[in-house]
Amino acid sequence: MKRICLFCGSNAGTRPVYAQAAADFGRALASRDLTLVYGGGSVGLMTIAAEATLAAGGKVIGVITEQLMVREVGHPGLTELLIVPTMHERKALMAEYADAFVALPGGFGTFDELCEMATWAQLGIHAKPLALVNVDGYFDGFRAQIDRGVADGFLRAEHRTMLAVVSRVDDVFDALANWQAPASARARRDATPQP
């Protein structure tokens, strides 16, 4: 594992613990010589994580759309900033660059990116680890919704474990290292003809 993609808020949130987790995550990446891949913005938890990574001597690759470049003002001090035309291309490029995905607290964008990567794993499109850092119980409701999906037959029980969940940044790296794709997703991936 060399690059980890982070999904998190373009706002810092109302609780200081969220910003602390983003900064801790950035420093932890740099200390492990892992590159941060993220949405390229200079706002919110995203920039806190990016700046902490850079300040600790790490590398950061940002991927941002042309539209968001104007609205968020892409971070000017990154190791590399890639600008793409659409959100679809942004997510696809972040996925291509990443060896694993981590989510910290965030809004619709965070949920969208996380759910798309989980769906891709479920379908066997990728077999890259996914983890939630459940800071201060932020993802408790999301996890309850997943449980409801399993209970009501919309998700398989094995898909509940597809998202590794930890409460502390320090624990996320072991969770990623121990992650396994669901058996059904591995079977789909292995059965798909390769170009």
Number of C-alpha atoms within 10 A of each C-alpha: 13 13 20 26 24 28 25 28 25 21 15 21 15 8 9 9 13 23 23 17 23 30 21 18 27 30 23 21 25 20 13 11 16 19 25 26 27 28 28 28 24 21 16 18 26 28 26 22 27 32 23 20 28 20 13 14 14 22 22 28 21 25 27 28 23 16 14 18 17 10 10 16 15 24 22 12 12 18 14 15 20 17 18 18 12 14 16 10 15 21 21 16 16 24 22 11 19 21 20 23 25 23 22 26 26 21 14 10 13 18 18 13 20 22 13 15 23 23 16 16 24 24 17 22 16 19 21 21 25 27 24 25 24 20 19 13 13 16 19 12 10 12 17 11 12 18 18 13 16 16 12 10 10 11 15 17 15 14 21 15 15 19 24 19 20 18 16 15 21 14 12 21 18 11 18 22 11 10 19 17 21 20 13 16 21 18 13 13 18 11 10 10 6 6 3
